[in-house]
Amino acid sequence: MNDRESTWSIIKLNLSRMPWRDFVLGMLVPLLLLQLVSPPSFPLLGVYCSLAWLVILIVTSAILTRTLNVFSIITLVVTVTMVAGHYLARMHPAFALIPSLDASIIGLMFVGSMLRPRPFIMSLVGKETIERTEAKFGKSKFFYKAWFDINIMWGMFYMIQGVTISYAMILNMELGNIISLLFSWPSVLVLLYISVDYPRLYWKKHWEKMKEEIEAAELYEKNRQASKPVIPASNSHPSRNLGTNQTLLAENEL
């Protein structure tokens, strides 16, 4: 296999491992509703349709899988800020900038999750990908370092996006809306692909150290299991022993 075929096979593998279902249902569909279903006579129709879709999706996912669709949470933040900006802009023109704050809020969500053992990105990429890679590499600290790096990348991207859109809206509201559209789901697709491919490159670079850590952890677990005290199992049942003893006593009395 030449380099070109190898690269194409890696791309296909990464695409197959992206959480397409969660992305389409939790982000692409509600964002398209938000952008397309907005007739001039009822400009907030798309917002209400998007909100209804997101609420149904979040509740259904929580009931059936006991997990939250992270894409729907991100899209919900976008939708709520858009509604708030629409109504508050009537009070003061400065409130029209509120929709540009959604990216900053999402960026802070990613950065804040760095305080947890499992950052926000590990819920975004997909349960199957995390379980598969954690089973192989979870005993190495480099496993989590890769995900923390990606989490920082998502957080910084959204925070820079928020600042950029806010500045563009101050200059020209239409320009800000166009940049916001470009920064929406197309950029998320690119980030998702990077999030799937980056760990492979990172673990390949640090594979020798990872291998040492994994082998050391397995050896420690093996020695710990071997050092546990072994309780000898009795071959005879206590009730049977009791019956035998009673028989012997009866024979001695006779």
Phi, psi and omega in degrees: 000126180279176184296324181294316178294321179296317179297317180294322179294324177293318179298315179297320179295317179296318179297323180290337182265358178285144182283070187298317184298311180296322181294313183295312183286321186271342183229307187297310182298309180295328178290322176293321175299320181296322187268331188256326183268070180215076179292153181303328181286338182215075188295339181264008180299317179298324179295314181293321177296318179296316179298317180297316178300315183294318179297315179298317181294315182296315181294315180297316179297320181293323181285315186280319185247353182058029176226163178257138174282107187296325178299322180291327177295315179298314181293327178297319177299316179299315183293317182296318179294327178293317178296316180298317179297322182296315183282320183286337179297338177290334181279319180205137182301334182296334180291348177295343179278353183303317179302336179282350181278347183300321180296321179295321178296316179295320177299319178293328176297317178294314181295318180296330180290351177294343179282347180266155178299328180241106184294169186302325184297332182290340174271341184273321186294321181135137184297319183296317180296316180295314181296319181294315182284327180291326178297328181272318191238004187296342180277000178250142179293338180291338176300312182282330179299322179298315181290326177293323177298315180294322180298318177297320180299315178297315181299314180294321179300312183292324180291319175295321178300316180299317180294317182297313181293320179299315180295320180294323179291329177293321179287312182202122185297320179295319178298319178298321179293322179295315179295322177299320178295317180294329182275358186280239188293330177300319179291328178295322177300317179296316179296322179297318179297316178299321182294330178279324186273327185301314179303322179300314180293321182293314180291328176295321180294323184252024188299321182298315179291322178297318180299317178298317181293319180294316179295321179295319179294320179293321178294318178299316179296322179294316179294324179294321178292322181290332183277354178291137180295138181264123179268116182297137180272138179277133182281339183247149181280139181305321181294325179291319177299320180297319179294321179295316180298319179295324178294317179297318179296320180295321180293324179292323179294326178288000000 
